Amino acid sequence: MNPVVGLDISKAESHGQAFLARGKPLRGTFHFEHTRDGLADLYKVLKDVESASKQRPLIILEATGHYQSPVVQFLEEHHYIYIVINPLISNRLRKSQLRKVKTDAADAYLLGELYYKEEFEAFEKRGVQLLNLRYLTRQYESLSKMCVQTKLQFQAVLDQVFPVYKGVFGAIYSGISLRFLSEFPTSYSVLQTDEDTLKAKMKELLSTKRGRSEEWINQRVQRLVDAARQNPFQQDHVCKSFNHLKILITLNLQYQEHLTELEQNIDALAEEIEEYELIQSIPGIGHKIAATILSEIGEVDRFDHPKKLVAFAGIDPSVFASGKFTATRNRITKRGSRQLRYALMMAVQCGLIRSRNTRLKEFYERKRTEGKPHKVALVACANKLVHWLHAILKSKKPFHLA
């Protein structure tokens, strides 16, 4: 027998269908919630299948983002082998059915049948560890986007309150800059405070981890006073914007704190994985990009050829031909992992800056010489990078420029 259990994962619950062999379902579909009691019900079903078939069943499920996390973690804890498939594959089979049926129970049955029709690689080994890393890197990306939007809003409000403040500190979004602006958000508040008090307040707000000289503090206070005198806006005209400015300052500080904490957690988790250091041997791939690439690829054993990894990243060219017509301008498919695709493009651009990655730079220049546009050459470089990553992850050997 070759038992399998198909699971259709939803937000807080799932449906399943067990098969003892091809065309031999075990009872009807079952349902369980993503709770301790619900997962215990799933475990009972798996044990029933094991008892009936005399061997442990394999579990097949669709990739559903974070919804599958409780189930996957449960399967890892109980050492079950499972397969995570791209929803495009199951959707293709669903469309081939004569009857148009789309229910959770039908999808669970369909996944079980799909296992006997296709050949899939099992998803095992470090699944939970890589899923946790993927969750952290995606959370970092999401939080970074929100932080950027908050910074844009902050700049818009600052332009209406204290626009000349931007020249006081070298980095306007540094901790000392934001905290100091929160204390003195207007030119009026600055000019009503003597310089000694301003210096004392700046010393108080400075981080203890990074001390500053008296000269540095005196310079910043002098710049602040000069900026306050040159500020075109007066407090009476823009008082409604002060509260908004303070809220945005608080949000920026909180985002910075959370992003720093996330970076530390990502580094700590990624350092436990051997390949984390290996892929950083490619110039242009730093800590955050390496963690994203590693978590999105998962187990490289799932990809027996680099082209499959290229397709998973969605940077393979689409093909369109009908009759005598064959398209000559084919866009990339953009299927698979969007996060992996973005990380690869960032790695390529970082590698090309100041010619850090000479091999990649030479390849890029060759494509440009062939007449390829800039973006097409970048995608070609990303494709080349994927082949290097696949070789490194397979061989467990670092990258060499020569």
C-alpha positions in Angstrom: 0.0 0.0 0.0 1.0 3.6 -0.5 -1.1 5.7 1.9 -1.5 9.4 1.6 -3.6 12.1 3.3 -4.6 15.2 1.4 -5.2 18.3 3.4 -6.9 21.5 2.2 -5.7 24.2 4.5 -7.8 27.2 5.4 -7.3 30.1 7.9 -8.3 28.4 11.1 -9.4 25.0 10.0 -8.7 22.3 7.5 -10.4 19.4 5.6 -8.7 16.1 4.8 -9.1 12.9 2.9 -7.2 9.8 3.5 -6.2 7.2 0.9 -4.9 3.7 1.5 -3.8 3.4 -2.1 -4.7 4.8 -5.5 -8.5 4.9 -5.9 -9.0 3.5 -2.4 -10.1 6.3 -0.1 -10.4 5.6 3.7 -13.9 6.6 4.8 -15.0 10.2 3.9 -13.5 13.6 4.3 -12.7 14.7 7.8 -12.4 18.2 9.4 -10.2 19.6 12.2 -9.5 23.0 13.6 -6.0 24.5 14.1 -6.1 24.0 17.9 -4.5 21.5 20.2 -7.7 19.5 20.3 -8.2 19.8 16.5 -4.6 18.6 15.8 -5.2 15.7 18.2 -8.1 14.7 15.9 -5.8 14.9 12.9 -3.3 12.7 14.7 -6.0 10.1 15.4 -6.9 10.0 11.7 -3.2 9.5 10.8 -3.0 6.7 13.3 -6.1 5.0 11.8 -4.5 5.2 8.3 -1.3 3.8 9.7 -3.2 0.9 11.4 -5.1 0.1 8.2 -2.2 0.2 5.8 0.6 -1.0 8.2 2.8 2.0 7.3 2.9 5.7 8.1 1.0 7.9 5.6 2.5 10.8 3.6 0.7 14.1 3.8 0.2 16.4 0.8 -1.0 20.0 1.1 -1.0 23.3 -0.8 1.2 26.3 0.0 -1.0 28.8 1.8 1.4 31.3 3.3 1.3 31.3 7.1 -2.1 29.5 7.4 -0.3 26.1 7.2 2.2 26.9 9.9 0.3 25.1 12.9 -0.2 22.0 10.8 3.3 21.9 9.4 4.8 22.3 12.9 2.6 19.5 14.2 3.7 17.2 11.4 7.4 18.1 12.1 7.0 17.3 15.8 5.5 13.9 15.0 8.1 13.2 12.3 5.6 12.8 9.4 6.9 13.3 5.9 4.8 15.9 4.0 4.7 17.5 0.6 3.9 21.2 0.0 2.8 21.9 -3.6 2.3 25.1 -5.6 -1.5 25.9 -5.8 -1.0 26.3 -9.6 -0.5 22.6 -9.9 -3.7 21.6 -8.1 -5.6 24.3 -9.8 -4.5 22.9 -13.2 -6.0 19.5 -12.2 -9.2 21.0 -10.9 -9.8 22.8 -14.2 -9.4 19.5 -16.1 -12.3 18.0 -14.2 -15.6 17.7 -16.1 -17.7 19.0 -13.3 -17.0 22.4 -11.8 -16.8 21.7 -8.0 -14.9 23.9 -5.6 -15.3 23.0 -1.9 -12.8 22.3 0.9 -13.8 18.6 1.0 -13.4 18.3 -2.8 -10.0 20.0 -2.7 -8.8 17.6 -0.1 -9.9 14.6 -2.2 -8.2 16.2 -5.2 -4.9 16.6 -3.5 -4.9 12.9 -2.5 -5.6 11.9 -6.1 -2.9 14.3 -7.3 -0.2 12.5 -5.3 -0.8 9.3 -7.3 -0.7 11.2 -10.6 2.4 13.3 -10.1 5.9 12.8 -8.7 6.7 15.1 -5.8 9.7 15.6 -3.6 9.0 15.3 0.1 9.5 18.4 2.2 11.3 17.4 5.3 14.6 17.9 7.4 14.7 21.5 8.6 11.2 22.5 7.7 10.1 24.3 10.9 13.5 26.1 11.2 13.2 27.4 7.6 9.6 28.3 8.0 10.3 30.4 11.1 13.1 32.1 9.2 10.8 32.8 6.3 8.2 34.2 8.7 10.8 36.6 10.2 12.2 37.8 6.9 8.7 38.4 5.5 7.7 40.2 8.6 10.8 42.4 8.3 9.9 43.2 4.7 6.4 44.1 5.6 7.5 46.3 8.6 10.1 48.0 6.4 7.4 49.1 3.9 5.3 50.5 6.7 8.3 52.3 8.0 9.0 53.9 4.6 5.4 55.1 4.4 5.6 56.6 7.9 8.8 58.4 7.0 7.2 59.9 3.9 4.3 61.2 6.0 6.8 62.6 8.6 8.7 64.5 5.9 5.4 66.0 4.6 4.4 67.2 8.0 7.9 68.5 8.9 7.9 70.6 5.7 4.8 72.4 7.1 6.2 72.9 10.6 10.0 73.1 10.7 11.5 72.5 7.2 14.9 73.9 7.9 15.4 71.3 10.7 16.6 68.8 8.1 20.1 70.3 8.2 20.6 70.1 11.9 21.6 66.4 12.2 23.4 64.4 9.5 20.7 61.7 9.6 17.3 63.1 10.3 15.9 59.6 11.2 18.6 58.9 13.8 17.4 58.2 17.3 18.8 61.5 18.8 17.3 63.5 15.9 13.8 62.2 16.3 13.8 62.3 20.1 15.2 65.8 20.2 12.6 67.0 17.6 9.9 65.5 19.7 11.0 67.7 22.7 11.4 70.8 20.5 9.0 70.5 17.5 8.9 74.2 16.7 11.3 77.1 16.2 9.4 78.9 18.9 10.2 76.2 21.5 13.8 76.3 20.5 14.2 80.1 20.7 12.5 80.2 24.1 15.1 77.8 25.5 18.6 78.9 26.4 21.5 77.1 24.7 22.8 75.6 28.0 19.4 73.8 28.5 19.4 72.6 24.9 22.9 71.2 25.3 21.9 69.5 28.6 18.8 68.0 26.9 20.9 66.7 24.0 23.3 65.0 26.4 20.4 63.4 28.2 18.8 62.1 25.0 22.0 60.7 23.5 22.3 56.9 23.6 24.7 55.7 26.3 26.1 53.2 23.7 27.5 56.0 21.6 29.0 59.0 23.3 29.4 62.4 21.6 32.0 65.1 22.2 31.2 68.5 23.6 32.2 70.0 20.2 29.7 67.8 18.4 26.9 68.8 20.8 27.8 72.5 20.5 27.8 72.3 16.7 24.3 70.7 16.6 22.8 73.2 19.1 24.2 76.1 17.1 22.8 74.6 13.9 19.4 74.2 15.7 19.3 77.8 16.9 20.2 79.1 13.4 17.6 76.9 11.8 14.9 78.1 14.3 15.7 81.7 13.4 15.4 81.0 9.7 12.2 78.9 10.0 9.4 80.5 7.8 6.6 79.0 9.9 5.4 80.3 13.2 3.7 78.2 16.0 0.3 80.0 15.7 -0.1 79.0 12.0 0.8 75.3 12.3 -0.3 74.3 15.8 -2.6 71.6 14.4 0.3 69.7 12.9 2.3 69.4 16.1 0.4 66.4 17.5 0.6 64.7 14.1 4.3 65.2 14.0 4.8 63.8 17.5 2.7 60.7 16.6 4.8 60.1 13.5 8.1 60.5 15.5 6.9 57.9 18.0 5.9 55.5 15.2 9.3 56.0 13.5 11.2 55.2 16.7 9.0 52.2 17.4 9.5 50.9 13.8 13.3 51.3 14.2 13.3 49.4 17.5 11.2 46.6 16.1 13.3 46.3 12.9 16.5 46.2 15.0 15.0 43.4 17.1 13.9 41.5 14.1 17.4 41.8 12.5 18.9 40.2 15.6 16.4 37.4 15.7 16.9 36.7 11.9 20.7 36.6 12.4 20.5 34.3 15.4 18.2 31.9 13.6 20.0 32.0 10.3 23.4 31.4 11.9 22.2 27.9 12.9 22.0 27.0 9.2 25.2 26.0 7.5 24.4 27.5 4.1 23.8 30.9 5.6 27.6 31.7 5.6 28.2 29.9 2.3 25.9 32.0 0.1 27.3 35.2 1.7 30.6 34.2 -0.1 28.9 35.7 -3.2 29.8 39.4 -3.3 26.6 41.5 -3.0 24.8 39.1 -0.7 24.7 40.4 2.9 23.0 39.1 6.0 19.4 40.1 5.3 19.5 39.1 1.6 21.1 35.8 2.5 18.5 35.0 5.1 15.6 35.8 2.7 17.1 33.7 -0.1 17.7 30.8 2.2 14.3 30.8 3.8 12.5 31.2 0.5 14.4 28.4 -1.3 14.0 26.1 1.7 15.5 22.6 1.0 17.4 22.8 -2.3 16.9 19.1 -2.8 13.4 20.0 -4.0 15.1 21.4 -7.2 17.0 18.8 -9.1 18.0 21.3 -11.8 18.8 25.1 -11.5 16.1 25.9 -14.1 13.5 24.6 -11.7 14.8 27.1 -9.1 14.7 29.8 -11.7 11.1 29.0 -12.4 10.3 29.0 -8.6 11.8 32.5 -8.4 9.6 33.6 -11.4 12.5 35.0 -13.5 12.1 32.5 -16.3 10.8 34.0 -19.6 7.2 33.3 -20.6 6.6 31.6 -23.9 3.8 32.4 -26.3 3.4 30.8 -29.7 0.2 30.2 -31.7 0.1 28.9 -35.2 2.8 30.7 -37.2 3.2 33.4 -34.6 5.9 33.3 -32.0 6.4 36.2 -29.6 9.8 37.7 -29.6 9.3 39.9 -26.5 8.6 37.6 -23.6 8.2 39.0 -20.1 9.3 37.0 -17.1 6.6 34.8 -15.5 6.7 36.4 -12.0 5.3 33.2 -10.5 6.6 31.5 -7.5 8.1 33.4 -4.6 7.9 37.2 -4.9 10.2 37.6 -1.9 12.9 35.5 -3.5 12.6 37.4 -6.8 13.1 40.7 -5.0 16.0 39.4 -2.9 17.8 38.2 -6.1 17.4 41.5 -7.8 18.7 43.3 -4.8 21.7 40.9 -4.6 22.4 41.6 -8.3 22.3 45.4 -7.9 24.5 45.2 -4.8 27.0 43.0 -6.6 27.1 45.5 -9.6 27.7 48.5 -7.3 31.4 49.4 -7.5 32.0 46.1 -9.3 31.9 44.1 -6.1 31.1 41.0 -8.0 33.5 41.1 -11.0 32.1 38.0 -12.6 28.6 39.3 -12.5 29.7 42.7 -13.7 31.5 41.1 -16.7 28.3 39.1 -17.5 26.2 42.3 -17.2 28.5 44.2 -19.6 28.4 41.4 -22.1 24.6 41.4 -22.2 24.6 45.2 -22.6 27.1 44.9 -25.4 24.7 42.4 -27.1 22.1 45.1 -27.1 20.0 44.0 -24.1 18.2 46.8 -22.2 19.3 47.4 -18.6 16.4 45.6 -17.0 16.8 42.6 -19.3 20.4 42.4 -18.4 19.6 42.6 -14.7 17.2 39.6 -15.0 19.8 37.7 -16.9 22.2 38.4 -14.0 19.6 37.2 -11.5 19.2 34.0 -13.6 23.0 33.5 -13.5 23.0 34.1 -9.7 20.4 31.4 -9.2 22.6 28.9 -11.0 25.5 29.9 -8.7 23.2 29.6 -5.6 22.0 26.2 -6.7 25.6 24.9 -7.1 26.7 26.3 -3.7 23.7 24.8 -1.9 24.2 21.4 -3.6 28.0 21.2 -3.2 28.2 23.0 0.2 31.3 24.9 -1.2 31.8 28.7 -1.1 31.7 30.9 -4.2 35.0 31.9 -5.9 35.4 35.0 -8.1 38.3 33.5 -10.1 
